[in-house]
Amino acid sequence: MNQKWTIGEMAKLFDISTDTLRYYERAGLLSSDRHCDNGYRYYSYDDLVTLMDILLFRSLEVTVKDIRPMINTMGLGDIKQVLLENDRLVTERIEALVRQKRLLGQSIAQYELCEQQLGKFSLVPAPSFQYNFWGAQQDLIEIIRLYKKPDRSWLHNIRYTLLLPPDDLFTTQSFATAQIGISFDDEILRSLDLSERQEFTALPAKECLYTVLGTDYSSQGNEILIKALAWLEAQGRQVEGPLIGRYLASNHKDGRDYYEIWIVLDSA
């Protein structure tokens, strides 16, 4: 075919800018003939077909650098290998997006739980997750170092967890002396080595008081915790085990971290 198209006509035909066409020419992907009289660019039918391939490869997110040999020198097998590599990269991105979406859903649910359960008290069975405690709050850095390993793709599933023994629960009614650790749900726990799993424990299968509260870790009595203990007294229930708090969310505006907590009770 002897038909020719101007740069404007080509741009309009494919819904791209003339700057894009000029960029492809500078990158060695595309060529055009210059009219000797007016200096305008004109593209042939072969140029049009080449541009269709360029736009296809770009839609597949092949880089301009990789497209140049695909257009100019590569055979079918080499082009296929480039596309296979891009397919692998896209698959990795999809998997990363799926993980991101799952984490977003988990985070949204935790913030919603804060809104719905803050300062509300109920009696529930003990949770099934298991936990491990290291000691004071400054040991958080050591916990992160221990579990931040390249093969630990489930690192974001760690839930930071607080423990208050019954004595501290009644004497301080705050989280200033809380031990800090981590907890995992059963699915994640099963992925740990046996020696690591043996370091984790679960709450006894007893009824617990459940609520959500926020803390700034000061020595001042926690308002919701004080109310929770008074609520238990009104219910005629006794505390028999520790308080376990599992991290939900942070609000930097009020300087508080929010936890869902369980307080182990005596048998009714």
FIMAR-624899 format. One record per residue (C-alpha): x, y, z; residue in one letter. Coordinates in nm, 4 decimals. Layout:
# FIMAR-624899
+----------+----------+----------+------+
|     east |    north |       up | type |
+----------+----------+----------+------+
|        X |        Y |        Z |    a |
...
+----------+----------+----------+------+
***
This chain:
# FIMAR-624899
+----------+----------+----------+------+
|     east |    north |       up | type |
+----------+----------+----------+------+
|   0.0000 |   0.0000 |   0.0000 |    m |
|   0.1287 |   0.3450 |  -0.0948 |    n |
|  -0.0963 |   0.5406 |   0.1379 |    q |
|   0.0825 |   0.7725 |   0.3823 |    k |
|  -0.0326 |   0.9197 |   0.7111 |    w |
|   0.0861 |   1.2366 |   0.8813 |    t |
|   0.1986 |   1.2323 |   1.2425 |    i |
|  -0.1287 |   1.3991 |   1.3433 |    g |
|  -0.3354 |   1.1401 |   1.1566 |    e |
|  -0.1438 |   0.8530 |   1.3172 |    m |
|  -0.1802 |   1.0051 |   1.6626 |    a |
|  -0.5546 |   1.0529 |   1.6160 |    k |
|  -0.6002 |   0.7025 |   1.4741 |    l |
|  -0.4422 |   0.5376 |   1.7798 |    f |
|  -0.5478 |   0.7919 |   2.0448 |    d |
|  -0.1921 |   0.8792 |   2.1383 |    i |
|  -0.0013 |   1.2068 |   2.1370 |    s |
|   0.2327 |   1.3248 |   1.8671 |    t |
|   0.4978 |   1.3534 |   2.1389 |    d |
|   0.4631 |   0.9784 |   2.1976 |    t |
|   0.5250 |   0.9082 |   1.8306 |    l |
|   0.8312 |   1.1326 |   1.8307 |    r |
|   0.9569 |   0.9546 |   2.1439 |    y |
|   0.9220 |   0.6141 |   1.9750 |    y |
|   1.1229 |   0.7457 |   1.6795 |    e |
|   1.4008 |   0.8778 |   1.9050 |    r |
|   1.4085 |   0.5389 |   2.0839 |    a |
|   1.4598 |   0.3576 |   1.7533 |    g |
|   1.1234 |   0.1797 |   1.7537 |    l |
|   0.9615 |   0.3608 |   1.4663 |    l |
|   1.0641 |   0.5506 |   1.1556 |    s |
|   0.9004 |   0.8045 |   0.9278 |    s |
|   0.9715 |   0.9688 |   0.5956 |    d |
|   1.0206 |   1.3443 |   0.5812 |    r |
|   0.8587 |   1.5246 |   0.2880 |    h |
|   1.1295 |   1.7110 |   0.1002 |    c |
|   0.9094 |   2.0163 |   0.0479 |    d |
|   0.7402 |   2.0752 |   0.3827 |    n |
|   0.9509 |   1.8596 |   0.6192 |    g |
|   0.6406 |   1.6861 |   0.7606 |    y |
|   0.6612 |   1.3315 |   0.8928 |    r |
|   0.4757 |   1.0676 |   0.6931 |    y |
|   0.4192 |   0.7086 |   0.8003 |    y |
|   0.3726 |   0.4116 |   0.5691 |    s |
|   0.1454 |   0.1100 |   0.6053 |    y |
|   0.4434 |  -0.0903 |   0.7414 |    d |
|   0.5041 |   0.1841 |   0.9982 |    d |
|   0.1381 |   0.1603 |   1.0993 |    l |
|   0.1657 |  -0.2169 |   1.1523 |    v |
|   0.4882 |  -0.1692 |   1.3493 |    t |
|   0.3197 |   0.0900 |   1.5702 |    l |
|   0.0382 |  -0.1553 |   1.6414 |    m |
|   0.2951 |  -0.4051 |   1.7721 |    d |
|   0.4687 |  -0.1357 |   1.9769 |    i |
|   0.1399 |  -0.0335 |   2.1390 |    l |
|   0.0524 |  -0.3982 |   2.2050 |    l |
|   0.3854 |  -0.4612 |   2.3775 |    f |
|   0.3532 |  -0.1386 |   2.5779 |    r |
|   0.0028 |  -0.2437 |   2.6879 |    s |
|   0.1685 |  -0.5637 |   2.8150 |    l |
|   0.4108 |  -0.3379 |   3.0073 |    e |
|   0.7170 |  -0.4388 |   2.8088 |    v |
|   0.9729 |  -0.1611 |   2.8465 |    t |
|   1.0693 |   0.0579 |   2.5511 |    v |
|   1.4267 |  -0.0682 |   2.5889 |    k |
|   1.3092 |  -0.4296 |   2.5490 |    d |
|   1.0738 |  -0.3480 |   2.2623 |    i |
|   1.3528 |  -0.2109 |   2.0422 |    r |
|   1.5207 |  -0.5509 |   1.9774 |    p |
|   1.1779 |  -0.7178 |   1.9616 |    m |
|   1.0883 |  -0.4886 |   1.6727 |    i |
|   1.4255 |  -0.4817 |   1.4973 |    n |
|   1.6265 |  -0.8009 |   1.5530 |    t |
|   1.4488 |  -1.0746 |   1.7495 |    m |
|   1.2931 |  -1.3891 |   1.6121 |    g |
|   0.9692 |  -1.5451 |   1.7339 |    l |
|   1.1338 |  -1.7534 |   2.0075 |    g |
|   1.3215 |  -1.4597 |   2.1566 |    d |
|   1.0091 |  -1.2425 |   2.1530 |    i |
|   0.8194 |  -1.5194 |   2.3302 |    k |
|   1.0881 |  -1.5342 |   2.6029 |    q |
|   1.0548 |  -1.1602 |   2.6656 |    v |
|   0.6783 |  -1.2001 |   2.6971 |    l |
|   0.7188 |  -1.5001 |   2.9289 |    l |
|   0.9437 |  -1.2939 |   3.1569 |    e |
|   0.6853 |  -1.0168 |   3.1635 |    n |
|   0.4174 |  -1.2740 |   3.2419 |    d |
|   0.6244 |  -1.3854 |   3.5433 |    r |
|   0.6630 |  -1.0272 |   3.6638 |    l |
|   0.2909 |  -0.9571 |   3.6244 |    v |
|   0.2087 |  -1.2748 |   3.8193 |    t |
|   0.4337 |  -1.1575 |   4.1042 |    e |
|   0.2608 |  -0.8186 |   4.1044 |    r |
|  -0.0821 |  -0.9816 |   4.1131 |    i |
|   0.0237 |  -1.1960 |   4.4096 |    e |
|   0.1591 |  -0.8860 |   4.5855 |    a |
|  -0.1681 |  -0.7004 |   4.5200 |    l |
|  -0.3691 |  -0.9933 |   4.6560 |    v |
|  -0.1571 |  -0.9850 |   4.9736 |    r |
|  -0.2007 |  -0.6086 |   4.9937 |    q |
|  -0.5782 |  -0.6375 |   4.9557 |    k |
|  -0.5925 |  -0.9034 |   5.2275 |    r |
|  -0.3870 |  -0.6836 |   5.4594 |    l |
|  -0.6083 |  -0.3833 |   5.3786 |    l |
|  -0.9166 |  -0.5859 |   5.4659 |    g |
|  -0.7592 |  -0.6956 |   5.7935 |    q |
|  -0.6577 |  -0.3394 |   5.8840 |    s |
|  -1.0008 |  -0.1970 |   5.7964 |    i |
|  -1.1664 |  -0.4652 |   6.0094 |    a |
|  -0.9399 |  -0.3772 |   6.3037 |    q |
|  -1.0244 |  -0.0067 |   6.2839 |    y |
|  -1.3945 |  -0.0918 |   6.2585 |    e |
|  -1.3610 |  -0.3147 |   6.5656 |    l |
|  -1.2145 |  -0.0189 |   6.7550 |    c |
|  -1.5161 |   0.1940 |   6.6619 |    e |
|  -1.7701 |  -0.0755 |   6.7460 |    q |
|  -1.6298 |  -0.2260 |   7.0675 |    q |
|  -1.4435 |   0.0599 |   7.2380 |    l |
|  -1.5420 |   0.0568 |   7.6057 |    g |
|  -1.8139 |  -0.2083 |   7.5595 |    k |
|  -1.7968 |  -0.5122 |   7.7873 |    f |
|  -1.9021 |  -0.8697 |   7.7186 |    s |
|  -1.8249 |  -1.2230 |   7.8369 |    l |
|  -1.6723 |  -1.4462 |   7.5701 |    v |
|  -1.4822 |  -1.7758 |   7.5409 |    p |
|  -1.1023 |  -1.7511 |   7.5513 |    a |
|  -0.9518 |  -1.6737 |   7.2078 |    p |
|  -0.7692 |  -1.9491 |   7.0200 |    s |
|  -0.4542 |  -1.7572 |   6.9191 |    f |
|  -0.1248 |  -1.8331 |   7.0944 |    q |
|   0.1294 |  -1.5852 |   7.2276 |    y |
|   0.4873 |  -1.5488 |   7.3443 |    n |
|   0.6167 |  -1.2743 |   7.5736 |    f |
|   0.9691 |  -1.1377 |   7.6061 |    w |
|   0.9384 |  -0.8841 |   7.8866 |    g |
|   0.9319 |  -0.5046 |   7.8938 |    a |
|   0.8199 |  -0.2823 |   7.6067 |    q |
|   1.1731 |  -0.1937 |   7.4993 |    q |
|   1.2145 |  -0.5560 |   7.3818 |    d |
|   0.9935 |  -0.4760 |   7.0814 |    l |
|   1.3065 |  -0.4067 |   6.8729 |    i |
|   1.4441 |  -0.7522 |   6.9493 |    e |
|   1.1119 |  -0.9090 |   6.8495 |    i |
|   1.1190 |  -0.7306 |   6.5146 |    i |
|   1.4809 |  -0.8367 |   6.4540 |    r |
|   1.3974 |  -1.1970 |   6.5375 |    l |
|   1.1046 |  -1.2249 |   6.3002 |    y |
|   1.2177 |  -0.9937 |   6.0200 |    k |
|   1.3663 |  -1.2620 |   5.7962 |    k |
|   1.3505 |  -1.2840 |   5.4147 |    p |
|   1.1556 |  -1.6093 |   5.4196 |    d |
|   0.8992 |  -1.4756 |   5.6676 |    r |
|   0.6455 |  -1.3495 |   5.4129 |    s |
|   0.3822 |  -1.3617 |   5.6868 |    w |
|   0.5616 |  -1.0946 |   5.8936 |    l |
|   0.2637 |  -0.8576 |   5.8591 |    h |
|   0.0468 |  -1.1222 |   6.0339 |    n |
|   0.2316 |  -1.0656 |   6.3617 |    i |
|  -0.0028 |  -0.9136 |   6.6176 |    r |
|   0.1742 |  -0.7289 |   6.8969 |    y |
|   0.0377 |  -0.8420 |   7.2290 |    t |
|   0.0423 |  -0.7127 |   7.5878 |    l |
|   0.0252 |  -0.9081 |   7.9114 |    l |
|  -0.0711 |  -0.7824 |   8.2563 |    l |
|  -0.0540 |  -1.0376 |   8.5402 |    p |
|  -0.3492 |  -1.0240 |   8.7828 |    p |
|  -0.1440 |  -0.8466 |   9.0511 |    d |
|  -0.0438 |  -0.5626 |   8.8168 |    d |
|  -0.3949 |  -0.5496 |   8.6787 |    l |
|  -0.5353 |  -0.4529 |   9.0184 |    f |
|  -0.2459 |  -0.2510 |   9.1607 |    t |
|  -0.1594 |  -0.0258 |   8.8649 |    t |
|  -0.4706 |  -0.0502 |   8.6434 |    q |
|  -0.2457 |   0.0788 |   8.3634 |    s |
|  -0.0148 |  -0.0600 |   8.0953 |    f |
|   0.3072 |   0.1080 |   8.2103 |    a |
|   0.4541 |  -0.2247 |   8.3269 |    t |
|   0.2939 |  -0.4488 |   8.0652 |    a |
|   0.5036 |  -0.7234 |   7.9131 |    q |
|   0.5165 |  -0.7155 |   7.5353 |    i |
|   0.5174 |  -1.0040 |   7.2932 |    g |
|   0.3525 |  -1.1332 |   6.9802 |    i |
|   0.0669 |  -1.3645 |   6.8956 |    s |
|  -0.0269 |  -1.5721 |   6.5931 |    f |
|  -0.3415 |  -1.7390 |   6.4737 |    d |
|  -0.3234 |  -2.1168 |   6.4263 |    d |
|  -0.2651 |  -2.0988 |   6.0490 |    e |
|   0.0496 |  -1.8888 |   6.0896 |    i |
|   0.1662 |  -2.0778 |   6.3975 |    l |
|   0.1718 |  -2.4029 |   6.1977 |    r |
|   0.4278 |  -2.2487 |   5.9599 |    s |
|   0.6823 |  -2.2025 |   6.2418 |    l |
|   0.9499 |  -2.4547 |   6.3289 |    d |
|   0.8511 |  -2.6985 |   6.6044 |    l |
|   1.1008 |  -2.5423 |   6.8454 |    s |
|   0.9452 |  -2.1993 |   6.7837 |    e |
|   0.5889 |  -2.3284 |   6.8212 |    r |
|   0.6775 |  -2.4750 |   7.1597 |    q |
|   0.7585 |  -2.1242 |   7.2880 |    e |
|   0.3967 |  -2.0157 |   7.2369 |    f |
|   0.1064 |  -2.0735 |   7.4708 |    t |
|  -0.2688 |  -2.0088 |   7.4774 |    a |
|  -0.5086 |  -1.8750 |   7.7372 |    l |
|  -0.6871 |  -2.1397 |   7.9438 |    p |
|  -1.0235 |  -2.2450 |   7.8026 |    a |
|  -1.2217 |  -2.0232 |   8.0372 |    k |
|  -1.4642 |  -1.7379 |   8.0044 |    e |
|  -1.3102 |  -1.3942 |   7.9589 |    c |
|  -1.4166 |  -1.0346 |   7.9799 |    l |
|  -1.3721 |  -0.8780 |   7.6367 |    y |
|  -1.3468 |  -0.5132 |   7.5378 |    t |
|  -1.1438 |  -0.2675 |   7.3313 |    v |
|  -0.9426 |   0.0134 |   7.4891 |    l |
|  -0.6741 |   0.2662 |   7.4044 |    g |
|  -0.3561 |   0.3279 |   7.5986 |    t |
|  -0.0625 |   0.5691 |   7.5955 |    d |
|   0.1305 |   0.3287 |   7.8259 |    y |
|   0.1502 |   0.5869 |   8.1035 |    s |
|   0.1334 |   0.4952 |   8.4718 |    s |
|  -0.2014 |   0.6704 |   8.5020 |    q |
|  -0.4949 |   0.4351 |   8.5535 |    g |
|  -0.6645 |   0.3394 |   8.2283 |    n |
|  -1.0241 |   0.4668 |   8.2325 |    e |
|  -1.1766 |   0.1769 |   8.0398 |    i |
|  -0.9769 |  -0.0819 |   8.2347 |    l |
|  -1.0978 |   0.0670 |   8.5630 |    i |
|  -1.4563 |   0.0536 |   8.4364 |    k |
|  -1.4077 |  -0.3059 |   8.3176 |    a |
|  -1.2964 |  -0.4198 |   8.6634 |    l |
|  -1.5930 |  -0.2398 |   8.8222 |    a |
|  -1.8260 |  -0.4040 |   8.5668 |    w |
|  -1.6893 |  -0.7460 |   8.6603 |    l |
|  -1.7460 |  -0.6767 |   9.0295 |    e |
|  -2.1045 |  -0.5802 |   8.9550 |    a |
|  -2.1453 |  -0.9083 |   8.7657 |    q |
|  -2.0135 |  -1.1006 |   9.0634 |    g |
|  -1.7185 |  -1.2380 |   8.8652 |    r |
|  -1.3606 |  -1.2799 |   8.9826 |    q |
|  -1.0412 |  -1.2363 |   8.7837 |    v |
|  -0.8436 |  -1.5622 |   8.7757 |    e |
|  -0.5850 |  -1.5088 |   8.5054 |    g |
|  -0.3925 |  -1.2409 |   8.3202 |    p |
|  -0.5085 |  -0.9675 |   8.0867 |    l |
|  -0.4049 |  -1.0286 |   7.7277 |    i |
|  -0.4236 |  -0.7320 |   7.4894 |    g |
|  -0.3918 |  -0.7727 |   7.1125 |    r |
|  -0.2993 |  -0.4705 |   6.8993 |    y |
|  -0.5658 |  -0.3325 |   6.6660 |    l |
|  -0.4773 |   0.0200 |   6.5544 |    a |
|  -0.3006 |   0.3462 |   6.6379 |    s |
|  -0.4240 |   0.7016 |   6.6491 |    n |
|  -0.1296 |   0.9388 |   6.6452 |    h |
|  -0.3592 |   1.2354 |   6.7002 |    k |
|  -0.4469 |   1.1200 |   7.0519 |    d |
|  -0.1187 |   0.9349 |   7.1091 |    g |
|  -0.2868 |   0.6023 |   7.1802 |    r |
|  -0.2573 |   0.2442 |   7.0628 |    d |
|  -0.5785 |   0.0452 |   7.0650 |    y |
|  -0.6069 |  -0.3168 |   7.1768 |    y |
|  -0.8780 |  -0.5748 |   7.2104 |    e |
|  -0.8351 |  -0.7303 |   7.5536 |    i |
|  -0.9346 |  -1.0495 |   7.7284 |    w |
|  -0.9284 |  -1.0917 |   8.1081 |    i |
|  -0.9450 |  -1.4539 |   8.2247 |    v |
|  -1.2237 |  -1.5130 |   8.4795 |    l |
|  -1.3080 |  -1.7795 |   8.7334 |    d |
|  -1.5655 |  -2.0420 |   8.6448 |    s |
|  -1.9154 |  -1.9030 |   8.6746 |    a |
+----------+----------+----------+------+
***
